[in-house]
């Protein structure tokens, strides 16, 4: 049986200040439509954050079964990173019922502010108003 260690395993434990360095940012958007290519931006991930978890909590935005989206990020300013509209999740149908989507991705650090974006890849059969909340968890490391 083999043991596999991360290359930075013993150097990862960093000093934690009196208030810690764990970070949670969250935000909510209340869209008024669910058309193909609509973009929902519920929260900004601040520069210097290492993102380890992202959950989307949503109301039932489609009384049918077609509304689907991919989840990624886009720069707040022109000098930010290149947008990746499906980094956190490829296209999935999850807003057709109220629930929570847990995204699976490799941790990523942002040196510039970015928006969390949900890009609609299929329109709602019958759009129903509601809220979409993004909860971003990670570590506040600061910018270089």
C-alpha positions as CSV (number, residue, x, y, z in Angstrom):
1,X,0.0,0.0,0.0
2,X,1.4,3.4,-1.0
3,X,1.0,6.8,0.7
4,X,0.7,9.8,-1.5
5,X,1.5,13.2,0.0
6,X,0.6,16.6,-1.6
7,X,3.9,18.4,-2.6
8,X,3.1,21.2,-0.1
9,X,1.6,19.1,2.6
10,X,4.1,20.1,5.4
11,X,4.3,23.8,4.4
12,X,0.5,24.4,4.2
13,X,-0.1,25.0,7.8
14,X,0.2,28.8,7.9
15,X,-0.1,31.2,10.8
16,X,-3.7,32.1,11.5
17,X,-4.4,35.5,13.0
18,X,-6.6,36.1,15.9
19,X,-9.7,36.1,13.7
20,X,-8.6,33.3,11.3
21,X,-8.2,33.4,7.6
22,X,-11.2,31.3,6.5
23,X,-13.5,33.4,4.3
24,X,-17.1,33.2,3.2
25,X,-18.6,35.6,0.7
26,X,-22.2,35.3,-0.6
27,X,-24.7,37.2,-2.6
28,X,-28.2,36.8,-4.1
29,X,-29.6,37.8,-7.4
30,X,-33.3,37.9,-8.3
31,X,-33.5,37.5,-12.0
32,X,-36.6,38.5,-14.0
33,X,-36.1,36.1,-16.9
34,X,-34.5,32.8,-17.8
35,X,-33.7,33.1,-21.5
36,X,-30.9,31.4,-23.4
37,X,-27.6,33.2,-22.7
38,X,-28.8,35.2,-19.8
39,X,-26.1,35.7,-17.2
40,X,-26.8,35.9,-13.4
41,X,-24.0,37.5,-11.3
42,X,-24.9,36.9,-7.6
43,X,-21.5,37.8,-6.0
44,X,-18.0,39.1,-6.4
45,X,-15.1,36.9,-5.3
46,X,-12.6,39.4,-3.8
47,X,-8.9,39.5,-5.0
48,X,-6.7,37.4,-2.8
49,X,-9.2,34.7,-2.1
50,X,-8.3,31.0,-2.6
51,X,-11.7,29.4,-3.4
52,X,-12.2,25.9,-2.2
53,X,-16.1,25.5,-2.3
54,X,-19.0,27.1,-4.2
55,X,-22.6,26.3,-3.6
56,X,-25.6,27.7,-5.5
57,X,-28.9,27.8,-3.6
58,X,-31.9,28.5,-5.8
59,X,-35.6,28.8,-5.8
60,X,-37.6,27.0,-8.5
61,X,-37.1,29.3,-11.4
62,X,-38.8,27.1,-14.1
63,X,-42.1,25.5,-13.6
64,X,-41.1,23.3,-16.5
65,X,-37.9,21.2,-16.7
66,X,-35.6,23.0,-19.2
67,X,-33.7,25.8,-17.5
68,X,-30.1,24.9,-17.3
69,X,-26.9,26.8,-16.6
70,X,-23.1,26.5,-16.4
71,X,-21.2,28.2,-13.6
72,X,-18.0,30.1,-13.9
73,X,-16.3,33.4,-13.4
74,X,-15.7,36.6,-15.2
75,X,-13.4,39.6,-14.4
76,X,-14.9,42.6,-12.7
77,X,-12.3,44.9,-14.5
78,X,-10.7,44.6,-17.9
79,X,-7.3,43.8,-16.3
80,X,-8.7,40.7,-14.5
81,X,-8.3,37.1,-15.5
82,X,-9.8,35.7,-18.7
83,X,-13.4,34.6,-18.1
84,X,-14.1,30.8,-17.8
85,X,-17.9,30.4,-17.9
86,X,-17.9,26.7,-16.8
87,X,-15.0,26.5,-14.4
88,X,-17.1,25.6,-11.4
89,X,-19.7,23.5,-13.2
90,X,-20.5,22.4,-16.7
91,X,-24.0,22.7,-18.0
92,X,-26.5,21.3,-15.5
93,X,-30.3,21.4,-15.1
94,X,-30.7,22.4,-11.4
95,X,-32.9,25.5,-11.2
96,X,-36.1,23.6,-12.2
97,X,-36.6,22.8,-8.5
98,X,-35.6,24.6,-5.3
99,X,-32.4,23.2,-4.0
100,X,-28.6,23.5,-3.5
101,X,-26.0,22.7,-6.1
102,X,-22.6,21.8,-4.7
103,X,-19.9,22.5,-7.3
104,X,-16.9,20.2,-7.8
105,X,-13.6,21.9,-9.0
106,X,-10.0,22.2,-8.2
107,X,-9.3,25.1,-5.8
108,X,-8.4,28.4,-7.5
109,X,-6.9,31.7,-6.3
110,X,-7.9,35.0,-7.8
111,X,-5.5,37.9,-7.9
112,X,-8.2,40.3,-9.1
113,X,-11.9,40.6,-8.3
114,X,-14.2,38.3,-10.3
115,X,-17.9,37.7,-10.6
116,X,-19.4,34.3,-10.1
117,X,-21.5,33.9,-13.3
118,X,-24.3,31.5,-14.1
119,X,-24.8,31.4,-17.9
120,X,-28.2,30.0,-19.1
121,X,-27.6,27.2,-21.6
122,X,-31.3,26.4,-22.1
123,X,-34.3,28.8,-21.6
124,X,-36.9,28.2,-19.0
125,X,-40.1,26.5,-20.2
126,X,-42.1,28.8,-17.9
127,X,-40.0,31.2,-15.9
128,X,-40.9,31.8,-12.3
129,X,-39.4,34.6,-10.2
130,X,-37.1,33.6,-7.4
131,X,-33.7,34.0,-5.9
132,X,-30.3,32.5,-6.7
133,X,-27.7,32.7,-4.0
134,X,-24.0,31.9,-4.4
135,X,-22.0,30.9,-1.3
136,X,-18.2,31.0,-1.8
137,X,-15.9,29.5,0.8
138,X,-12.2,29.6,0.9
139,X,-9.1,31.1,2.4
140,X,-8.1,34.8,2.5
141,X,-4.5,34.8,1.4
142,X,-4.1,38.3,0.0
143,X,-2.7,39.4,-3.4
144,X,0.9,39.0,-4.5
